[in-house]
């Protein structure tokens, strides 16, 4: 994490800076709010500002906003004057840290405000194979396209790649292409010169230059306008950019990562995404499976989120009840890890007993999770598969495999996805086996309506 401290470094503020550095933060310092905005405008990036509450925090935030610089602010001050602390929060500070500082408090506040603690938690074989590929390509400078449904962890994967790369100690800069208006994204990426357009009161360094030496993540790149895609393609090919209103190119040394929750191959066919840019970005593709395809990750993620939000909210960490675990595994999680995280955050706050019960795990509409009929079918099929595996002592491996697959599929009512999950094989492998059996004249359960047809 990059921390910019604003204020005079004397006494307790110096101690707070040392404590922040001990948490792993990379700290830089200026004394005035004008210097802070100038430093950010000039490309000295920061993930968090720690500002003396005697300074004009509202003015600092307003000056940054006018430059479209959005960095969270934490106020700090000696003696913890409640009126001044309240004024700092009202002015826009996210938190207040009293001085003299407490090391645990500083660490907790920095983690909470920046949400920097996003480890890669993997238990499911489908994700383990993705991690192996990520580990293999991370040390290179190749561009990587990370695809997957919304909420499946694409930015977490991007940070993982950066952390495993040779650029790990250099900046990691993320730009959400979908969140920035089209007419501002060019300046955000490439920067601008003074007077380049109305409101350009000074030179502004863009994200390409801010990421120099490190990694630039272009999040949801499918939302980028085709005109800007052409400029991006040149920047990737030539390793140089043109600021808006600039007269000469600027060399940059960065690695490009990009994410998309859309099918970019289809976007190329639709004419909304450049084919040559896709080739440049998609040197390696990391596809993150949705959470419903990685059931072994669900409980590990739940336990991590319970621990995280119990600590963040100052409540006792509680175990998850057996019934809650069953429903967690059975839910399809259309919002993926993001939905699961929000559900567990609510559960931590809503659980009155000694365990986190199923009624406390609520969906986005506020309703508790209902018993999942598909999960019940899957559990029954699991038990049937266990029985089948014990019943064929003396049979050949191929015969046991065939009986196990067919019987499991029957108990899943023809649902290929559930059967593959229970058997511990990929859906592609299952379909190949079923084709092989069908060609040999073996009766294969067809996909049924309802639960079965959805995953056939």
C-alpha positions as CSV (number, residue, x, y, z in Angstrom):
1,X,0.0,0.0,0.0
2,X,1.2,3.5,-0.9
3,X,0.6,6.0,1.9
4,X,1.0,9.8,1.5
5,X,1.3,11.6,4.8
6,X,0.3,15.3,4.8
7,X,1.4,17.5,7.7
8,X,4.5,18.4,9.7
9,X,6.5,15.3,10.7
10,X,7.2,15.9,14.3
11,X,6.5,14.0,17.5
12,X,3.6,11.5,17.4
13,X,3.0,11.8,13.6
14,X,6.6,10.5,13.0
15,X,5.8,7.5,15.3
16,X,2.6,6.8,13.3
17,X,4.5,6.9,10.1
18,X,7.0,4.3,11.4
19,X,4.2,2.1,12.5
20,X,2.5,2.3,9.1
21,X,5.8,1.4,7.5
22,X,6.0,-1.6,9.8
23,X,2.7,-2.8,8.3
24,X,4.3,-2.8,4.9
25,X,3.1,0.6,3.7
26,X,5.3,2.6,1.3
27,X,5.3,6.0,2.9
28,X,6.0,9.4,1.3
29,X,5.5,12.9,2.9
30,X,4.5,16.5,2.2
31,X,3.7,19.2,4.6
32,X,0.8,21.1,3.0
33,X,-2.5,20.2,1.2
34,X,-1.2,22.1,-1.9
35,X,1.9,20.0,-2.0
36,X,-0.3,16.9,-1.6
37,X,-2.5,17.7,-4.7
38,X,0.6,18.6,-6.7
39,X,2.3,15.3,-5.8
40,X,-0.7,13.3,-6.9
41,X,-1.2,15.3,-10.0
42,X,2.5,14.8,-10.9
43,X,2.1,11.0,-10.8
44,X,3.2,10.3,-7.2
45,X,0.4,7.8,-6.6
46,X,-1.2,7.0,-3.3
47,X,-3.7,4.5,-2.1
48,X,-4.4,6.5,1.1
49,X,-3.8,10.0,2.5
50,X,-3.1,10.3,6.2
51,X,-3.7,14.0,7.0
52,X,-3.2,16.1,10.1
53,X,-6.7,17.2,11.1
54,X,-5.5,20.8,11.7
55,X,-5.2,21.2,7.9
56,X,-8.0,22.0,5.5
57,X,-9.2,18.4,4.7
58,X,-12.3,19.6,2.9
59,X,-10.2,21.8,0.7
60,X,-7.7,19.0,0.0
61,X,-10.5,16.6,-1.1
62,X,-12.2,19.3,-3.2
63,X,-8.9,20.1,-4.9
64,X,-8.3,16.4,-5.7
65,X,-11.8,16.0,-6.9
66,X,-11.4,18.9,-9.3
67,X,-8.5,16.9,-10.8
68,X,-10.5,13.7,-10.8
69,X,-8.1,12.3,-8.2
70,X,-10.0,10.1,-5.8
71,X,-7.8,8.8,-2.9
72,X,-9.4,8.1,0.5
73,X,-8.4,10.3,3.4
74,X,-7.7,9.3,7.1
75,X,-7.4,12.1,9.6
76,X,-5.1,12.0,12.5
77,X,-4.4,14.4,15.4
78,X,-2.9,14.7,18.9
79,X,-5.2,14.8,22.0
80,X,-8.2,13.5,20.0
81,X,-10.2,16.7,20.2
82,X,-13.8,15.2,19.6
83,X,-15.0,18.4,17.8
84,X,-12.1,18.5,15.4
85,X,-12.2,14.8,14.8
86,X,-15.9,15.1,14.0
87,X,-15.2,18.0,11.7
88,X,-12.6,16.0,9.8
89,X,-15.1,13.1,9.3
90,X,-17.7,15.6,8.1
91,X,-15.2,17.1,5.7
92,X,-14.8,13.7,4.0
93,X,-12.2,11.7,6.0
94,X,-13.0,8.0,6.2
95,X,-11.6,7.5,9.7
96,X,-9.8,9.3,12.5
97,X,-6.6,8.0,14.2
98,X,-5.8,9.6,17.5
99,X,-2.2,10.3,18.4
100,X,-0.1,9.1,20.2
101,X,-0.7,6.1,17.9
102,X,-1.6,2.5,18.6
103,X,0.1,0.1,16.3
104,X,-2.8,-2.3,16.1
105,X,-5.3,0.5,15.5
106,X,-3.2,1.9,12.6
107,X,-2.9,-1.5,11.0
108,X,-6.6,-2.1,11.3
109,X,-7.6,1.3,10.0
110,X,-5.2,1.1,7.0
111,X,-6.5,-2.4,6.1
112,X,-10.2,-1.3,6.5
113,X,-10.0,1.9,4.5
114,X,-7.9,0.5,1.6
115,X,-9.4,-3.0,1.7
116,X,-5.9,-4.2,0.9
117,X,-6.3,-7.7,2.4
118,X,-7.5,-9.7,-0.5
119,X,-5.6,-13.0,-0.5
120,X,-6.1,-15.7,-3.1
121,X,-8.0,-18.5,-1.3
122,X,-8.1,-21.7,-3.4
123,X,-9.1,-25.2,-2.4
124,X,-11.1,-26.4,-5.5
125,X,-9.3,-28.3,-8.2
126,X,-10.8,-26.1,-10.9
127,X,-9.2,-23.0,-9.4
128,X,-6.0,-24.8,-8.5
129,X,-5.4,-25.4,-12.2
130,X,-5.8,-21.7,-12.9
131,X,-3.4,-20.8,-10.1
132,X,-0.8,-23.2,-11.6
133,X,-1.0,-21.4,-15.0
134,X,-0.9,-18.0,-13.2
135,X,2.2,-19.0,-11.4
136,X,3.8,-20.1,-14.6
137,X,3.2,-16.9,-16.5
138,X,3.4,-14.4,-13.7
139,X,7.2,-13.8,-13.9
140,X,7.0,-12.8,-17.6
141,X,6.0,-9.4,-19.0
142,X,3.4,-10.9,-21.2
143,X,0.0,-9.2,-21.3
144,X,-2.7,-11.4,-19.7
145,X,-6.5,-11.3,-20.2
146,X,-8.4,-12.4,-17.1
147,X,-12.0,-13.4,-17.8
148,X,-14.9,-14.5,-15.7
149,X,-18.3,-13.5,-14.4
150,X,-18.8,-10.4,-12.4
151,X,-17.6,-10.9,-8.8
152,X,-15.5,-14.0,-9.5
153,X,-12.3,-12.4,-8.4
154,X,-10.6,-11.0,-11.5
155,X,-9.0,-8.1,-9.7
156,X,-7.8,-10.3,-6.9
157,X,-6.1,-12.5,-9.6
158,X,-4.5,-9.5,-11.2
159,X,-3.0,-8.4,-7.9
160,X,-1.8,-12.0,-7.4
161,X,-0.1,-11.9,-10.7
162,X,1.6,-8.6,-9.9
163,X,2.7,-9.9,-6.5
164,X,4.3,-13.0,-8.2
165,X,6.0,-10.9,-10.9
166,X,9.4,-9.3,-11.2
167,X,7.5,-5.9,-10.8
168,X,6.1,-6.8,-7.4
169,X,7.9,-3.9,-5.6
170,X,6.7,-1.4,-8.3
171,X,3.3,0.2,-8.5
172,X,0.1,-1.7,-9.2
173,X,-2.4,0.7,-10.8
174,X,-6.0,-0.2,-11.6
175,X,-8.3,1.7,-13.9
176,X,-12.0,0.7,-14.1
177,X,-12.9,1.4,-17.7
178,X,-16.6,1.0,-17.1
179,X,-16.7,3.5,-14.2
180,X,-15.1,6.5,-15.9
181,X,-17.0,8.5,-18.5
182,X,-15.8,8.0,-22.1
183,X,-14.7,11.7,-22.5
184,X,-12.6,11.5,-19.3
185,X,-11.0,8.0,-19.7
186,X,-8.4,9.2,-22.2
187,X,-7.0,11.8,-19.9
188,X,-7.2,9.4,-17.0
189,X,-5.1,6.8,-18.8
190,X,-2.6,9.0,-20.7
191,X,-2.7,12.3,-18.7
192,X,-3.0,15.8,-20.2
193,X,-1.0,19.0,-20.6
194,X,-2.1,22.3,-19.1
195,X,-4.8,23.9,-21.3
196,X,-5.5,20.7,-23.2
197,X,-9.2,21.2,-22.6
198,X,-11.5,23.3,-20.4
199,X,-10.6,22.7,-16.8
200,X,-7.1,21.4,-17.5
201,X,-5.5,24.0,-15.1
202,X,-2.1,22.1,-14.9
203,X,-0.3,19.1,-16.3
204,X,-1.8,15.8,-15.0
205,X,0.1,12.5,-15.2
206,X,-2.1,9.6,-16.3
207,X,-2.2,6.1,-15.1
208,X,0.2,4.8,-17.7
209,X,3.0,7.0,-16.3
210,X,1.9,6.5,-12.7
211,X,2.3,2.7,-13.3
212,X,5.7,3.1,-14.9
213,X,8.0,0.2,-13.9
214,X,5.0,-1.7,-12.5
215,X,1.7,-3.2,-13.6
216,X,-1.4,-1.5,-15.1
217,X,-4.7,-3.2,-14.8
218,X,-7.4,-2.2,-17.3
219,X,-10.5,-3.5,-15.5
220,X,-13.6,-4.3,-17.7
221,X,-11.7,-3.3,-20.9
222,X,-14.7,-4.4,-23.0
223,X,-16.4,-1.1,-22.1
224,X,-13.7,1.1,-23.7
225,X,-14.7,3.1,-26.8
226,X,-13.2,1.8,-30.1
227,X,-11.5,5.2,-30.8
228,X,-9.6,4.9,-27.5
229,X,-8.8,1.3,-28.2
230,X,-6.7,2.4,-31.2
231,X,-4.6,4.7,-28.9
232,X,-4.3,1.9,-26.3
233,X,-3.1,-0.5,-29.0
234,X,-0.3,2.0,-30.1
235,X,0.7,2.5,-26.4
236,X,1.1,-1.3,-25.9
237,X,2.9,-1.8,-29.2
238,X,5.3,1.2,-29.0
239,X,5.7,1.3,-25.2
240,X,5.0,5.1,-25.4
241,X,2.0,7.3,-24.8
242,X,0.8,10.7,-25.9
243,X,-0.7,13.0,-23.2
244,X,-3.8,14.8,-24.3
245,X,-2.6,18.1,-25.7
246,X,1.0,16.9,-25.6
247,X,3.5,17.6,-28.4
248,X,5.9,14.6,-27.9
249,X,5.5,11.0,-26.9
250,X,6.5,9.7,-23.4
251,X,8.2,6.3,-23.0
252,X,6.6,4.0,-20.4
253,X,7.7,0.6,-19.1
254,X,4.7,-1.3,-17.8
255,X,3.0,-4.7,-17.9
256,X,-0.6,-4.7,-19.0
257,X,-3.3,-6.9,-17.4
258,X,-6.9,-6.6,-18.5
259,X,-10.2,-8.1,-17.3
260,X,-13.6,-8.6,-18.9
261,X,-16.8,-10.3,-17.9
262,X,-17.9,-10.3,-21.6
263,X,-17.0,-12.6,-24.5
264,X,-14.4,-10.4,-26.3
265,X,-14.4,-12.8,-29.3
266,X,-18.1,-12.1,-29.8
267,X,-17.4,-8.4,-29.2
268,X,-14.9,-8.5,-32.1
269,X,-17.6,-10.1,-34.3
270,X,-20.1,-7.4,-33.2
271,X,-17.6,-4.7,-34.1
272,X,-17.3,-3.2,-30.6
273,X,-13.8,-4.5,-29.9
274,X,-10.7,-4.4,-32.0
275,X,-9.4,-7.7,-33.1
276,X,-5.8,-6.6,-33.1
277,X,-6.1,-5.2,-29.6
278,X,-7.5,-8.5,-28.4
279,X,-4.5,-10.3,-29.8
280,X,-2.2,-8.0,-28.0
281,X,-4.0,-8.4,-24.7
282,X,-4.8,-12.1,-24.9
283,X,-1.2,-13.5,-24.9
284,X,-2.4,-15.7,-22.1
285,X,-6.0,-16.1,-21.0
286,X,-6.9,-16.9,-17.4
287,X,-10.5,-17.9,-17.1
288,X,-11.8,-17.8,-13.6
289,X,-14.6,-20.4,-13.1
290,X,-17.8,-19.0,-11.3
291,X,-18.2,-20.0,-7.7
292,X,-20.9,-22.5,-8.5
293,X,-18.2,-24.5,-10.4
294,X,-15.7,-24.4,-7.5
295,X,-17.7,-25.8,-4.5
296,X,-14.6,-26.7,-2.5
297,X,-13.7,-22.9,-2.3
298,X,-17.1,-21.9,-0.7
299,X,-16.5,-22.9,2.9
300,X,-12.8,-21.7,2.9
301,X,-13.9,-18.3,1.6
302,X,-16.8,-18.2,4.2
303,X,-14.3,-18.9,7.1
304,X,-12.0,-16.2,5.8
305,X,-14.8,-13.6,5.6
306,X,-16.2,-14.5,9.0
307,X,-12.7,-13.9,10.5
308,X,-12.2,-10.7,8.6
309,X,-15.6,-9.1,9.4
310,X,-15.6,-10.3,13.0
311,X,-12.3,-8.5,13.5
312,X,-13.5,-5.4,11.6
313,X,-16.7,-5.1,13.6
314,X,-15.2,-6.0,17.0
315,X,-17.4,-9.0,17.5
316,X,-16.5,-12.5,18.6
317,X,-15.6,-14.9,15.8
318,X,-18.2,-17.7,15.6
319,X,-18.2,-21.1,13.8
320,X,-20.6,-21.7,11.0
321,X,-23.3,-24.3,11.8
322,X,-23.6,-27.6,9.9
323,X,-26.9,-26.6,8.3
324,X,-25.6,-23.2,7.3
325,X,-22.6,-24.9,5.6
326,X,-25.0,-27.2,3.7
327,X,-27.0,-24.3,2.4
328,X,-23.8,-22.3,1.6
329,X,-22.5,-25.1,-0.6
330,X,-25.9,-25.7,-2.2
331,X,-26.5,-22.0,-3.2
332,X,-25.6,-21.1,-6.8
333,X,-24.1,-17.6,-5.9
334,X,-25.0,-15.7,-9.1
335,X,-23.0,-12.8,-7.7
336,X,-20.0,-15.1,-7.1
337,X,-17.4,-14.3,-4.4
338,X,-18.7,-10.7,-4.1
339,X,-22.2,-11.9,-3.2
340,X,-20.7,-14.5,-0.8
341,X,-18.6,-11.9,0.9
342,X,-21.6,-9.6,1.4
343,X,-23.7,-12.5,2.7
344,X,-21.1,-13.5,5.3
345,X,-20.6,-9.8,6.4
346,X,-24.3,-9.6,7.1
347,X,-24.2,-13.0,8.8
348,X,-21.5,-11.9,11.2
349,X,-23.7,-8.9,12.2
350,X,-27.0,-10.8,12.4
351,X,-26.0,-14.0,14.3
352,X,-27.1,-13.7,17.9
353,X,-26.1,-17.2,19.1
354,X,-22.9,-19.1,19.5
355,X,-22.9,-20.2,15.9
356,X,-23.6,-18.5,12.6
357,X,-27.0,-20.1,11.7
358,X,-28.5,-20.5,8.3
359,X,-31.2,-17.9,8.9
360,X,-28.5,-15.2,9.4
361,X,-27.1,-15.8,5.9
362,X,-29.3,-13.5,3.8
363,X,-29.4,-12.9,0.1
364,X,-29.2,-9.4,-1.5
365,X,-33.0,-9.0,-1.3
366,X,-32.7,-9.6,2.5
367,X,-34.3,-13.0,2.4
368,X,-32.6,-16.0,4.1
369,X,-31.3,-18.8,2.0
370,X,-34.0,-21.4,1.3
371,X,-33.1,-25.2,1.4
372,X,-31.7,-26.0,-2.0
373,X,-33.5,-29.0,-3.7
374,X,-30.5,-29.4,-6.1
375,X,-28.2,-29.7,-3.1
376,X,-30.4,-32.4,-1.7
377,X,-30.3,-34.3,-5.0
378,X,-26.5,-33.9,-5.1
379,X,-26.1,-35.3,-1.5
380,X,-28.3,-38.3,-2.4
381,X,-26.3,-38.9,-5.5
382,X,-23.1,-38.7,-3.5
383,X,-24.3,-41.4,-1.1
384,X,-25.4,-43.5,-4.1
385,X,-22.0,-43.1,-5.7
386,X,-20.3,-44.3,-2.5
387,X,-22.6,-47.3,-2.4
388,X,-21.9,-48.1,-6.1
389,X,-18.1,-47.9,-5.5
390,X,-18.4,-50.6,-2.8
391,X,-20.6,-52.9,-4.8
392,X,-18.3,-53.7,-7.7
393,X,-15.4,-55.5,-6.0
394,X,-14.0,-57.9,-8.7
395,X,-15.1,-55.8,-11.6
396,X,-12.7,-54.1,-14.0
397,X,-11.8,-50.5,-13.5
398,X,-13.6,-49.6,-16.8
399,X,-16.8,-51.4,-15.6
400,X,-16.7,-49.7,-12.2
401,X,-16.2,-46.3,-13.8
402,X,-19.1,-46.8,-16.2
403,X,-21.5,-48.0,-13.5
404,X,-20.4,-45.2,-11.2
405,X,-20.9,-42.5,-13.9
406,X,-24.3,-43.8,-15.1
407,X,-25.7,-44.3,-11.6
408,X,-24.5,-40.9,-10.4
409,X,-26.0,-39.3,-13.4
410,X,-29.4,-41.1,-12.8
411,X,-29.5,-39.8,-9.2
412,X,-28.7,-36.3,-10.5
413,X,-31.8,-36.6,-12.8
414,X,-29.5,-36.2,-15.8
415,X,-27.8,-33.0,-14.6
416,X,-24.3,-33.2,-16.1
417,X,-22.8,-30.4,-14.0
418,X,-23.9,-31.9,-10.6
419,X,-22.7,-35.4,-11.7
420,X,-19.3,-34.0,-12.8
421,X,-18.9,-32.2,-9.4
422,X,-19.7,-35.3,-7.4
423,X,-17.4,-37.5,-9.5
424,X,-14.6,-35.0,-9.3
425,X,-14.1,-34.7,-13.1
426,X,-14.6,-31.9,-15.5
427,X,-17.8,-31.5,-17.4
428,X,-15.8,-32.0,-20.7
429,X,-14.5,-35.4,-19.4
430,X,-18.0,-36.5,-18.4
431,X,-19.5,-35.6,-21.8
432,X,-16.7,-37.5,-23.6
433,X,-17.3,-40.6,-21.4
434,X,-21.1,-40.4,-22.1
435,X,-20.5,-40.1,-25.8
436,X,-18.2,-43.1,-25.6
437,X,-20.9,-45.1,-23.7
438,X,-23.6,-44.0,-26.1
439,X,-21.6,-45.0,-29.2
440,X,-21.1,-48.4,-27.5
441,X,-24.9,-48.9,-27.1
442,X,-25.1,-48.1,-23.4
443,X,-28.2,-46.4,-22.3
444,X,-27.3,-42.9,-21.0
445,X,-29.8,-40.9,-18.9
446,X,-30.9,-37.8,-21.0
447,X,-30.9,-34.3,-19.6
448,X,-34.3,-33.8,-17.9
449,X,-36.4,-30.7,-17.7
450,X,-35.9,-28.2,-14.8
451,X,-32.8,-28.9,-12.9
452,X,-31.3,-31.3,-15.4
453,X,-31.7,-29.3,-18.6
454,X,-30.1,-26.2,-17.1
455,X,-26.7,-27.8,-17.1
456,X,-27.0,-30.4,-19.8
